[in-house]
Amino acid sequence: MTAASGIAAKVAALSTTISPYPPSFDGNPWLYGSALASLITIGIINAINLRWMVVDLYADRYRSHPLSVLFLFRTMIGLLSLVGVVRCFPEVVYLTCYGEVTGYWMGVILTVKRVADTISLPGVILWTGILNVTYSRMVLALTTVEQRAVQIDPWQQWHRLGKPLAILGMILLCASLIAVAKGAWGHH
């Protein structure tokens, strides 16, 4: 018996319960919908940030030394974002598939979740390690730049939030609809 099939039997027994939502939501569609919306939002924002850091690291590959504050800062943010993606999306798949797929596939999904938990640990260790080792250098560099830099009006950057806020609105709408539909239609 594989790990997935052992888990599958347990999940199949759970998914025959009255609620179409995982037991931790106690049958409440709004708790389920808010958790789903939160996880999707966190995953998408982290995927956007991860792409941003990778593009910037690649663009500056000839100008930025791997031990420079800028390189380490981008690496730290990239690792943090990667951990957010790796942790959130398997959970989203689990929440949306609970009670909708066979026990075998639910076992596979739960196995992927466990592997994602394990995979995220090195990323957390690396980004916190970079933070701890370089914090004083980063503070010194930022303080020095701030003293010399022309003050930038933070209000000029608010337009950059339009797209993420629109995405958040769509996620909230979709998650609410999924939660209500899942409750209305039940599960297989």
N, C-alpha and C positions, 0 to 999 in steps of 0.2 A: 504494500500500500504506500503510495507516494504521499508526500506532505500535503499536496493539493487535494488529493482524494480524501484524506483524513479530515482536513478542514472542511471539505465539501459536505461531508455527512453532517457535521455540526451546523454549518450554515444552512443547509437544506432544512434541518429541523427548526432553526430559528426563523427562516423565511416563511414558514407555514403558520406563523403567529397571526394574530388578528390585524396588526398594524402593517402597512406597507413601508413604514420607516424603520430604520435600525432601532433596536431597543433603547438606546441612549436618548432618543428623542421622545420617549413616552407617548408616542402617537400624535405628537403635536406638529402639524404641518408648518407652522410659523417658525418654530425652532429649527426644523429641518431646512426650510427655505433660507433662513438667515445664515445657518452654517454653510450651506451650499454656496450662497452668494459671497460670503466671506472668503471661503477657500478659493473660489474661482477668481475673485478680485485679487487676492494676495498672489495667486499663481500667475495671473496675467501681468500684474504690475512688476513682479519679479522677472518674468520672461522679457518684458520690455527693458528693464534695467540691465539684465544680463546681456542682451543684444547690444545695448548702448555701450557698456563697458568693454565688450569684446571688440566692437568697431573702433572705439577710441584707442584701446591697447594696440590694435593692428595698425591704425593710422599713424600712431606715434612710435612704431617699433624701431625706427632708426634714430629718433631723437631722444627717447626716454630710456634711461638705463634701468635694468631690472631691479636695482636697489634704490632707485630714486623714490622720493616721497610720492610723486604723482603715479608712478607705476604701481607701487605698493598699495596706494589708496584705491586705485581702480581695480586691482586684483582683489582686494578685500571686499569691496562692494560687489564685484562680480561673483565671488565665492558665496557671499551672503545671499545674493539673488538666486544663484544656482541651488542652494539649499532650500530656498522658498519654493522653487519650481518642483524640485524632486520630492518635497514633502507634501505639497498641496495637490498636485494633479492625480496621484494614485488615490488619494482620499476622495476627490471629486468623482472618480470612476466608481469607487466603492459605494458612495452615497447614491449615485444615480442608478447603479445596477442592482442595488439591494432589493431582493424579492422579484427581480425582473429576469434574471438569468438562472441557469441550472446551478445546482450545488457545485458541480465540478468547476464551472467558470468562476463562481464566487470564490472558490478555494484558490484558483489561480490569481484572482485579483487580490486576495488577502496575502498571498505569498509575495506578490509584487510590492504590496505595501510594506511588508516586513523587510524586504530587500532594500526598498527606498529609505527606510529608517536607518538601516546599516550604512548605506552609501552616503547618506548625508553627514554622518559623523566626521569623516576626514575633512570635509568642507568647513564644518563648524570649528574644528580644531585649527585648521589653517588660518581662517579669517580672524579668529580670536588671538591666535599666535602672532599674526602680523600686527594686529592692533596693539597687543601688549608690548611687542618688541619695538614698534615704531611710533608709539603714541607721542612721546616727547619730541621726536623729530617732526612729526606732523604738526603738533601745536606750535613749535618754533617756526616752521615754514609758513604756516597760515598766519601767525601773528606778524611775521616779518612782511609778508605780502599785504596784509591788511593795513599795516602802517604806511606802506608806500603806494597802495592802490588808490585809484579814484573811486570814490564811493559810488556804488551802483544802486539805483533805485529798485528795490525788490518788487515793486508794483509793476515794473515793466515785464517781469517774467510770468505774471499770472496768466497770460494768454496760453502759456504752455500747458495749463491744466485743463483746457477745454476738452481735448480729445480723451484724456483719462477719465474725466467726469462723465462724458457721454458713454464711455465703455462701462463705467460703474452703473450708470442708470440702466443700460441694457441688461447687464448682468443681474441687477436686482429684479428687473421685470421678468427675465427668463427664469430665474431661480424661484420667484414667487409662483409663476405659472406651472413650473415643474412640480413644486410642492403641492399645489392645489390639485393638479391633474393626477399626480401619484395617489393622493388621498381619495379623489373622486373615483378613479378607475380601479383602485386596489392594486393587487399584484397577482402574478400567476402562481 
